[in-house]
Amino acid sequence: MPRRLRALAAAAHGGPTFVVTLVTLALGLASGLELGRAALVAGMILLQQLSIGWSNDALDAARDTADGRADKPIARGDLDARLVLGLAVGAALAAVALSLLLGAAAAIAHAVFLLAGWAYNAGLKRGALATACYAVGFGAVPLIVTLAAPEPRGAQWWAIAMGALLGVAAHFANVLPDLEDDARHGIRAIPHRVGARASGLVALASLALAAALGVIGPGVLSPLSVVGAAAGLALLVLGAMVVARAPRSRSLFRIIMGAALAAVVSLAGAGALIALP
């Protein structure tokens, strides 16, 4: 992969972007969307996640440069912040255009996710509403999928709650390695106020609740539900070990991403039950 493309992928937070896109595709297929429509939803989410990732790095460029963030392509001088911001806007517009092909209801649910991400990047990350951005954004994913069906329906409360809980876990785990740097720049979200170890525990508790809902919510225990719950439990134990030994490690965020995939396996066992009757 050429250097410029690698830099763009890194600025878009390639790993999480890939996982969120894959989760959405799998959830769409599990809920009964035909392949073409599920792929359209996944493409929309891919563009949306690229937009949120690029806007995050573009808007934080000055801060990342001042902190000497060698892991950030813009701070390293590999990319121009204005170029990345322009790509972020273009990806957002393309995502909105795709969402309109899925119908007004799905487009509105998608807009909630997109706006939550941009609002976080534009300033809400600095205060208590940062966690709400993650919860609202990821809680909208099951709703986007069920509303994207040819006959749109809402999503079950427990599916929305699972998405929201995984979003909360992702937020707390994602900011752990940067708590001190963030504090120097005046960022005072909930994880910064409660500290590293408490934030790790919140992430684990959210992960545990999401895993439980994946089994209890549908009211039907299938082999896939058992597999998903077992994987979620194993990741929970692994996460607890990380919190105990190195609460600021980026490994916890990777575990949360794995838990999101495990949650989709649980939801796959529920199938069409994800949508309201």
C-alpha positions as CSV (number, residue, x, y, z in Angstrom):
1,M,0.0,0.0,0.0
2,P,1.5,3.4,-1.0
3,R,2.6,5.6,1.9
4,R,-0.1,8.2,1.3
5,L,-2.9,5.6,1.4
6,R,-1.4,4.1,4.6
7,A,-1.4,7.6,6.1
8,L,-5.0,8.2,5.1
9,A,-6.1,4.8,6.6
10,A,-4.3,5.7,9.8
11,A,-5.9,9.1,10.0
12,A,-9.3,7.5,9.5
13,H,-8.6,5.2,12.5
14,G,-8.6,2.2,10.1
15,G,-9.0,-0.6,12.7
16,P,-12.1,0.7,14.4
17,T,-13.6,1.8,11.1
18,F,-13.2,-1.7,9.7
19,V,-14.7,-3.3,12.8
20,V,-17.7,-1.0,12.8
21,T,-18.3,-1.6,9.1
22,L,-18.0,-5.3,9.5
23,V,-20.3,-5.3,12.5
24,T,-22.9,-3.4,10.6
25,L,-22.7,-5.7,7.6
26,A,-23.0,-8.8,9.8
27,L,-25.9,-7.3,11.8
28,G,-27.7,-6.5,8.5
29,L,-27.4,-10.0,7.2
30,A,-28.4,-11.5,10.6
31,S,-31.5,-9.4,10.7
32,G,-32.6,-10.6,7.3
33,L,-31.5,-7.9,4.9
34,E,-30.7,-9.3,1.4
35,L,-27.0,-9.1,0.5
36,G,-27.2,-6.1,-1.8
37,R,-29.1,-4.0,0.7
38,A,-26.8,-5.1,3.6
39,A,-23.8,-4.1,1.5
40,L,-25.3,-0.7,0.8
41,V,-25.8,-0.1,4.6
42,A,-22.2,-1.2,5.2
43,G,-20.9,1.1,2.5
44,M,-22.8,4.0,4.0
45,I,-21.3,3.2,7.5
46,L,-17.8,2.9,6.0
47,L,-18.0,6.3,4.5
48,Q,-19.5,7.7,7.7
49,Q,-16.7,6.2,9.8
50,L,-14.0,7.5,7.4
51,S,-15.6,10.9,7.8
52,I,-15.6,10.8,11.6
53,G,-12.1,9.5,11.8
54,W,-10.7,12.0,9.3
55,S,-12.5,14.9,11.0
56,N,-11.2,13.8,14.3
57,D,-7.5,13.9,13.2
58,A,-8.0,17.1,11.2
59,L,-9.6,19.1,14.0
60,D,-7.1,17.8,16.5
61,A,-4.1,18.5,14.2
62,A,-2.7,21.5,16.1
63,R,-2.9,19.7,19.5
64,D,-1.4,16.4,18.2
65,T,1.5,18.3,16.6
66,A,2.1,20.2,19.9
67,D,2.1,16.9,21.7
68,G,4.5,15.3,19.2
69,R,2.1,12.4,18.4
70,A,4.2,10.2,16.1
71,D,1.2,7.9,15.6
72,K,-0.8,10.7,13.9
73,P,-0.1,11.1,10.2
74,I,-1.0,14.9,10.2
75,A,1.3,15.5,13.2
76,R,4.1,13.6,11.5
77,G,3.7,15.8,8.4
78,D,2.6,13.0,6.1
79,L,-0.8,14.6,5.4
80,D,-2.2,18.2,5.2
81,A,-5.0,18.9,7.8
82,R,-7.0,20.9,5.2
83,L,-6.9,18.0,2.8
84,V,-8.0,15.5,5.4
85,L,-10.8,17.8,6.6
86,G,-12.0,18.1,3.0
87,L,-12.0,14.4,2.6
88,A,-14.0,14.1,5.8
89,V,-16.7,16.5,4.5
90,G,-16.8,14.7,1.2
91,A,-17.2,11.3,2.8
92,A,-20.0,12.6,5.0
93,L,-21.9,13.9,2.0
94,A,-21.4,10.6,0.2
95,A,-22.7,8.7,3.2
96,V,-25.8,10.9,3.5
97,A,-26.4,10.4,-0.2
98,L,-26.3,6.6,0.2
99,S,-28.5,6.8,3.3
100,L,-31.3,8.5,1.2
101,L,-31.4,5.4,-1.0
102,L,-32.4,3.4,2.0
103,G,-35.4,5.5,2.8
104,A,-36.2,8.5,5.0
105,A,-36.3,6.6,8.3
106,A,-33.0,4.9,7.8
107,A,-31.5,8.2,6.6
108,I,-32.6,10.0,9.8
109,A,-31.2,7.3,12.1
110,H,-27.9,7.4,10.1
111,A,-27.8,11.2,10.5
112,V,-28.0,10.8,14.3
113,F,-24.9,8.5,14.2
114,L,-23.0,10.8,11.9
115,L,-23.9,14.0,13.8
116,A,-23.0,12.3,17.1
117,G,-19.5,11.6,15.8
118,W,-19.0,15.1,14.3
119,A,-20.3,16.7,17.5
120,Y,-17.9,14.7,19.5
121,N,-15.0,15.8,17.3
122,A,-16.1,19.4,17.2
123,G,-16.1,20.0,20.9
124,L,-18.4,17.8,22.9
125,K,-15.4,15.5,23.6
126,R,-14.2,18.1,26.1
127,G,-17.1,17.5,28.6
128,A,-19.5,15.1,30.1
129,L,-21.5,14.8,26.9
130,A,-18.6,13.0,25.2
131,T,-19.9,9.6,26.5
132,A,-23.4,10.4,25.3
133,C,-22.1,10.9,21.8
134,Y,-20.7,7.3,21.7
135,A,-23.8,5.9,23.4
136,V,-26.2,7.6,21.0
137,G,-24.1,6.9,17.9
138,F,-23.6,3.2,18.5
139,G,-27.1,2.8,19.9
140,A,-28.4,3.9,16.5
141,V,-26.7,1.1,14.6
142,P,-29.4,-1.6,15.2
143,L,-32.0,1.0,14.4
144,I,-30.3,1.9,11.1
145,V,-30.3,-1.8,10.1
146,T,-33.9,-2.5,10.9
147,L,-35.1,0.8,9.3
148,A,-33.1,0.0,6.1
149,A,-35.3,-3.0,5.4
150,P,-37.8,-2.8,2.4
151,E,-40.5,-2.6,5.1
152,P,-38.8,-0.4,7.8
153,R,-39.4,-1.4,11.4
154,G,-37.9,-0.1,14.7
155,A,-35.3,-2.1,16.6
156,Q,-35.9,-3.9,19.9
157,W,-34.9,-1.9,23.0
158,W,-32.4,-4.5,24.1
159,A,-30.6,-4.3,20.7
160,I,-30.4,-0.6,20.9
161,A,-29.2,-0.8,24.5
162,M,-26.5,-3.3,23.5
163,G,-25.2,-0.9,20.9
164,A,-25.2,2.0,23.4
165,L,-23.4,0.0,26.0
166,L,-20.7,-1.1,23.6
167,G,-20.4,2.6,22.6
168,V,-19.9,3.6,26.3
169,A,-17.3,0.8,26.7
170,A,-15.5,2.0,23.5
171,H,-15.4,5.6,24.7
172,F,-13.9,4.8,28.1
173,A,-11.4,2.3,26.7
174,N,-10.4,4.6,23.8
175,V,-9.4,7.6,25.9
176,L,-7.5,5.7,28.6
177,P,-4.1,5.9,27.1
178,D,-4.4,9.7,26.5
179,L,-6.0,10.8,29.9
180,E,-3.0,13.0,30.9
181,D,-2.4,14.6,27.5
182,D,-6.2,15.3,27.3
183,A,-6.2,16.9,30.7
184,R,-3.4,19.3,29.8
185,H,-5.7,20.5,26.9
186,G,-8.7,21.1,29.2
187,I,-10.6,17.9,28.2
188,R,-12.7,16.9,31.2
189,A,-15.0,14.1,30.0
190,I,-16.3,11.5,32.5
191,P,-13.3,9.2,32.1
192,H,-10.9,12.0,32.9
193,R,-12.9,12.8,36.0
194,V,-13.0,9.3,37.4
195,G,-9.5,8.2,36.5
196,A,-7.9,5.3,34.6
197,R,-8.8,2.3,36.8
198,A,-12.5,3.4,37.4
199,S,-12.8,4.0,33.6
200,G,-11.6,0.5,32.9
201,L,-14.1,-0.9,35.3
202,V,-16.9,1.1,33.6
203,A,-15.8,-0.2,30.2
204,L,-15.9,-3.8,31.6
205,A,-19.3,-3.3,33.3
206,S,-20.7,-2.0,30.0
207,L,-19.3,-4.9,28.1
208,A,-20.8,-7.4,30.6
209,L,-24.2,-5.8,30.4
210,A,-24.1,-5.8,26.6
211,A,-23.2,-9.5,26.6
212,A,-26.0,-10.3,29.0
213,L,-28.6,-8.5,26.9
214,G,-27.5,-10.4,23.9
215,V,-28.7,-13.6,25.6
216,I,-31.6,-12.3,27.8
217,G,-33.1,-9.8,25.4
218,P,-34.2,-12.1,22.6
219,G,-35.8,-14.6,25.0
220,V,-34.6,-17.4,22.7
221,L,-31.3,-19.3,23.4
222,S,-29.8,-20.4,20.1
223,P,-26.3,-22.0,19.5
224,L,-25.1,-18.7,18.0
225,S,-26.3,-16.8,21.1
226,V,-24.3,-19.2,23.3
227,V,-21.2,-18.8,21.1
228,G,-21.5,-15.1,21.2
229,A,-22.0,-15.0,25.0
230,A,-19.1,-17.3,25.6
231,A,-16.8,-15.2,23.4
232,G,-18.0,-12.1,25.2
233,L,-17.3,-13.7,28.6
234,A,-13.8,-14.7,27.5
235,L,-13.1,-11.1,26.4
236,L,-14.5,-9.8,29.6
237,V,-12.1,-11.9,31.6
238,L,-9.2,-10.8,29.3
239,G,-10.3,-7.2,29.8
240,A,-10.3,-7.5,33.5
241,M,-6.7,-8.8,33.4
242,V,-5.7,-5.7,31.3
243,V,-7.5,-3.3,33.7
244,A,-5.7,-4.9,36.7
245,R,-2.3,-4.9,35.2
246,A,-2.2,-2.0,32.7
247,P,-5.4,0.2,32.8
248,R,-4.0,2.7,30.4
249,S,-3.2,0.1,27.7
250,R,-4.7,0.4,24.3
251,S,-5.3,-3.4,24.4
252,L,-8.6,-2.7,26.3
253,F,-10.0,-0.8,23.3
254,R,-9.1,-3.7,21.0
255,I,-10.9,-6.1,23.4
256,I,-14.0,-3.9,23.2
257,M,-13.9,-4.1,19.4
258,G,-13.7,-7.8,19.7
259,A,-16.6,-7.7,22.1
260,A,-18.6,-5.8,19.4
261,L,-18.1,-8.7,17.0
262,A,-19.1,-11.2,19.8
263,A,-22.3,-9.2,20.3
264,V,-23.1,-9.5,16.7
265,V,-22.8,-13.2,16.9
266,S,-25.3,-13.2,19.8
267,L,-27.6,-11.0,17.8
268,A,-27.3,-13.3,14.8
269,G,-28.8,-15.9,16.9
270,A,-31.8,-13.7,17.4
271,G,-32.1,-13.1,13.7
272,A,-35.4,-11.3,12.7
273,L,-36.2,-10.8,16.4
274,I,-33.9,-7.8,16.4
275,A,-36.7,-5.8,14.7
276,L,-40.0,-4.9,16.3
277,P,-43.0,-7.0,15.3
